Amino acid sequence: MDGIRLEGVRRVFPLEGGEVRALEDLSLRVPWGSLTAVVGRSGCGKTTLLRLVAGLNEPTAGRVRFLQGSEDLPREAVRVGLVFQEPRLMPWLSVEENLAFPLVGRLGREEIRRRVDPLLELLGLEGFRRALPGQISGGMAQRVALGRTLAHDPDVVLLDEPFGSLDYFTRRALQGEIGELHRRTGKTFLLVTHDVDEALALGDSVVVLRQGRLADRVEVPFPRPRDVDDPVFAPLKRSVLGAIGGTAEDPGRTKEVEAS
């Protein structure tokens, strides 16, 4: 199966007098072109999972693979972009300059413009290209952060609770935009969130982590955009919440799942 594959991944962080097991025996497949949501309680290993896929950390045991057919792709052949909860924009650069920042020194001025101009239009930022980060709203700033990630044309877009600091209405609007961006780009999106409704609104499937292990995967068979208040979502929401709940005696299944 083509895509990202985690095989028996374990990640331990040493502490004085002990250790923290962030992930334990995690096996997971994420096909190319999918939008997969990852949910779970705080400290369940969601961000650690993203950092392993991004190559920012290495697993203590197991491995992360990028597969094209039966061929293993070298990590450097797969471009990965990461969007954080906070925009982390350069406050002295304009919206346009922040979008272009990853490309400066790598591409010529005309090529940078060919990449940045469509992103400004796609993200609804055309009228704010010369504005500074302090002059735009939090939702717009997060759009700029997403555009900056897309500017270097990643194969995989990792989103680490990107809407967590935004108000309800802005968050809902940006959720719709993420779904549309995924549809239009065809890239692989891996979204970490603590919001079950958000996961069901966006994910082709919802992966549930509990105590560093895989608790379940729930497939969402409905096209986007979705109204998660529709009663048809109630059984899916119960399944996800049930998997998140769990007990200490039932740390979750460790089977391999395919997020499709």
C-alpha positions in Angstrom: 0.0 0.0 0.0 1.4 3.4 -1.0 1.7 5.9 1.8 3.2 6.6 5.2 3.7 3.5 7.3 4.6 3.3 11.0 5.7 -0.2 12.1 5.9 -1.1 15.8 6.9 2.4 16.7 7.9 3.1 20.2 9.1 6.5 21.5 10.5 6.9 25.0 11.7 10.2 26.5 14.2 9.7 29.4 13.6 11.6 32.6 15.7 11.8 35.7 14.9 8.7 37.6 12.6 7.3 34.9 11.1 7.6 31.5 8.0 8.7 29.6 6.6 6.3 27.0 5.0 8.6 24.5 4.2 5.9 22.0 4.1 2.2 22.4 4.0 -0.5 19.7 2.1 1.8 17.2 1.5 0.5 13.7 -0.4 2.7 11.3 -0.9 3.3 7.6 -1.8 6.6 6.0 -2.3 6.4 2.2 -1.0 9.1 -0.1 -3.7 11.8 -0.7 -5.8 11.0 2.4 -6.8 13.4 5.1 -6.4 11.6 8.4 -7.4 13.1 11.7 -5.7 12.0 15.0 -7.5 12.5 18.3 -6.9 11.6 21.9 -6.5 13.1 25.4 -3.6 15.4 26.2 -0.3 13.5 26.5 -1.5 10.5 24.4 1.3 10.9 21.9 -0.4 12.9 19.1 2.3 15.5 18.6 5.0 12.9 19.1 3.5 11.0 16.1 3.7 14.1 14.0 7.3 14.8 15.0 8.3 11.3 14.0 6.6 11.6 10.6 8.3 15.0 10.1 11.7 13.6 11.0 12.1 15.9 14.0 12.5 12.9 16.3 13.5 9.3 15.6 11.6 6.3 17.1 13.2 4.5 20.0 12.1 1.3 18.3 10.2 0.4 15.1 10.4 2.5 12.0 8.6 5.1 9.9 8.5 4.3 6.2 7.4 6.2 3.1 6.2 3.7 0.5 5.6 4.1 -3.3 4.3 0.7 -4.2 6.7 -1.8 -2.7 9.6 0.7 -2.9 10.8 2.5 0.2 11.4 6.2 -0.5 14.3 7.9 1.3 13.0 10.4 3.8 14.7 13.2 1.9 12.6 12.4 -1.2 9.4 13.2 0.7 8.8 16.9 1.4 7.0 17.4 4.7 5.4 20.7 5.9 4.3 21.3 9.5 1.7 23.8 10.6 1.7 24.6 14.4 -1.0 25.9 16.7 0.5 29.4 16.7 1.2 31.0 13.3 4.8 31.9 14.1 5.0 34.6 11.5 7.9 37.0 11.1 6.3 40.2 12.5 8.5 42.5 10.4 7.5 40.8 7.1 4.3 41.4 5.1 1.8 38.6 4.4 3.3 38.2 1.0 6.9 38.1 2.3 6.0 35.6 5.0 4.5 33.3 2.3 7.7 33.7 0.2 10.1 33.3 3.1 10.8 29.5 2.7 11.6 30.1 -1.0 14.0 33.0 -0.7 17.5 31.9 -1.7 16.2 28.7 -3.3 14.1 30.1 -6.2 14.3 33.1 -8.4 12.0 36.1 -7.9 9.6 35.2 -10.8 9.3 31.6 -9.7 8.5 32.8 -6.1 5.8 35.1 -7.4 4.3 32.2 -9.5 4.0 30.2 -6.3 2.9 32.9 -3.9 0.3 34.7 -6.0 -2.0 31.6 -6.4 -1.7 30.9 -2.7 -2.8 34.5 -1.8 -5.9 34.0 -4.0 -6.6 30.5 -2.7 -6.4 31.5 0.9 -8.4 34.8 0.5 -5.4 37.0 1.3 -5.0 38.8 -2.0 -6.2 42.1 -0.4 -3.8 41.8 2.5 -0.6 40.9 0.7 1.2 44.0 2.1 -0.2 43.9 5.6 2.0 43.0 8.6 1.0 40.2 10.9 0.0 42.7 13.6 -2.6 44.2 11.2 -4.5 41.0 10.5 -6.8 38.7 12.5 -5.8 35.5 14.1 -7.7 33.5 11.5 -5.9 35.3 8.7 -2.5 34.8 10.4 -3.2 31.1 10.5 -4.1 31.2 6.8 -0.7 32.8 6.2 1.0 30.0 8.2 -0.7 27.4 6.2 0.2 29.1 2.9 3.8 29.4 4.0 3.8 25.6 4.5 2.2 25.0 1.1 4.6 27.4 -0.7 7.4 24.9 -0.8 5.0 22.3 -2.3 5.2 19.5 0.4 4.0 16.0 -0.3 2.7 15.7 3.3 1.1 18.5 5.3 1.2 17.9 9.1 -1.2 20.1 11.2 -0.7 20.2 14.9 -3.9 21.6 16.4 -3.8 24.5 14.0 -7.1 26.0 15.1 -6.7 25.5 18.9 -6.2 29.2 19.7 -9.1 30.5 17.5 -12.7 31.3 18.3 -15.5 28.9 17.4 -16.7 30.8 14.3 -13.2 31.3 12.8 -12.3 27.7 13.5 -15.4 26.5 11.7 -14.6 28.7 8.7 -11.0 27.5 8.5 -12.1 23.8 8.8 -14.0 24.3 5.6 -11.0 25.9 4.0 -8.7 23.0 5.0 -11.1 20.5 3.4 -11.2 22.5 0.2 -7.4 22.9 0.2 -7.1 19.1 0.6 -9.5 18.6 -2.3 -7.7 21.0 -4.6 -4.1 20.0 -3.9 -4.5 16.2 -3.5 -1.8 16.2 -0.9 -1.6 14.0 2.2 -2.9 15.8 5.3 -2.4 14.5 8.8 -4.3 16.5 11.3 -3.9 16.4 15.1 -6.8 17.8 17.1 -8.4 17.4 20.5 -11.8 18.3 19.0 -13.8 15.2 18.0 -16.3 17.3 15.9 -13.4 18.8 14.0 -11.9 15.3 13.4 -15.2 14.0 12.1 -15.8 17.1 10.0 -12.4 16.8 8.2 -11.0 13.3 8.4 -11.4 10.5 5.8 -10.7 8.5 8.9 -10.2 9.3 12.6 -7.3 7.6 14.4 -7.7 7.5 18.2 -4.7 7.3 20.4 -4.8 6.4 24.1 -1.9 6.2 26.4 0.5 6.1 23.5 -1.2 3.2 21.8 -3.7 2.8 19.0 -7.2 2.6 20.5 -9.3 2.5 17.3 -9.8 3.9 13.8 -13.2 5.2 12.7 -13.8 5.7 9.0 -16.0 8.6 8.0 -18.0 7.7 4.8 -19.5 11.1 4.1 -18.3 13.6 1.6 -17.0 17.1 2.7 -18.3 19.6 3.6 -20.0 17.9 6.5 -22.5 19.0 9.2 -21.4 17.0 12.2 -24.6 18.0 14.0 -26.5 15.8 11.5 -27.9 12.7 13.4 -26.0 10.4 11.0 -22.8 11.4 12.8 -24.0 10.3 16.2 -22.8 6.7 16.0 -19.4 7.8 14.7 -19.0 10.3 17.5 -20.0 7.7 20.1 -17.3 5.3 18.7 -14.6 8.0 18.8 -15.5 9.2 22.3 -15.7 5.6 23.5 -12.2 4.8 22.2 -10.8 8.0 23.8 -12.4 7.2 27.2 -11.1 3.7 27.8 -9.6 2.6 31.1 -6.1 2.1 32.5 -6.6 -1.6 32.3 -7.6 -1.4 28.6 -4.8 0.6 27.0 -6.1 0.1 23.5 -5.6 -2.3 20.6 -2.2 -2.5 19.1 -3.3 -3.8 15.8 -2.2 -2.2 12.5 -4.8 -0.1 10.9 -5.1 1.6 7.5 -6.2 5.2 7.6 -8.1 5.4 4.3 
